[in-house]
């Protein structure tokens, strides 16, 4: 398999523990996408089908932010996140980027 190595902000923690990528409050997706253009939701988030089921087997892989569609965020340049790290967590009924700051 060919691999690409790029620098991107890491997801420093995630308190959306019911997500399939979450293990011990860390995100283990390869990369996440943030936002729908307006809201800074974690577009990669989805619920566990059962409490003991995990989508990812990569326990040591920590997610990066592959893209951010929220152009109103101060960390967004050309639809990419330029924060040092981000945190994801529950706000209301969604998993959101807690590092989001409006311009």
Residue pairs with C-beta under 8 A, 6 or more apart in sequence:
8 31
8 64
8 65
8 66
8 80
8 81
9 64
9 65
9 75
9 81
9 82
9 83
9 84
9 85
9 86
10 62
10 63
10 64
10 65
10 85
10 86
11 26
11 27
11 32
11 62
11 63
11 64
11 65
11 85
11 86
11 87
11 88
12 85
12 86
12 87
13 25
13 26
13 27
13 87
13 88
13 89
14 21
14 22
14 25
14 26
14 27
14 42
14 87
14 88
14 89
14 95
15 25
15 87
15 88
15 89
15 90
16 22
16 42
16 45
16 88
16 89
16 90
16 95
17 25
18 47
18 48
19 27
19 42
19 45
19 46
19 47
19 48
19 95
20 46
20 47
20 48
20 49
20 53
20 54
20 55
20 56
21 27
21 28
21 29
21 32
21 44
21 45
21 54
21 55
21 56
21 63
22 28
23 54
23 56
23 59
26 62
27 62
27 63
27 88
28 56
28 58
28 59
28 61
28 62
28 63
29 44
29 56
29 61
29 63
30 58
30 61
30 63
30 64
30 66
31 44
31 63
31 64
31 65
31 66
31 67
32 42
32 43
32 44
32 45
32 63
32 64
32 65
32 66
32 88
33 42
33 43
33 44
33 65
33 66
33 67
33 68
33 69
34 40
34 41
34 42
34 43
34 65
34 67
34 68
34 69
34 70
34 81
34 86
34 97
34 100
35 41
35 43
35 68
35 69
35 70
35 73
35 97
36 43
36 69
36 70
37 69
37 70
37 71
38 70
38 72
39 70
39 94
39 96
40 68
40 70
40 73
40 96
40 97
40 100
41 94
41 95
41 96
41 97
42 88
42 94
42 95
42 96
42 97
43 69
44 63
45 88
45 94
45 95
48 54
65 80
65 81
65 83
65 86
67 79
67 80
67 81
68 75
68 76
68 79
68 80
68 81
68 97
69 79
70 76
70 97
70 100
71 79
72 102
72 103
73 81
73 97
73 100
73 101
73 102
73 103
74 101
74 102
74 103
75 81
75 82
75 83
75 86
75 99
75 100
75 101
76 82
83 99
85 99
86 97
86 98
86 99
87 97
87 98
87 99
88 95
88 96
88 97
88 98
89 95
89 96
89 98
90 96
91 98
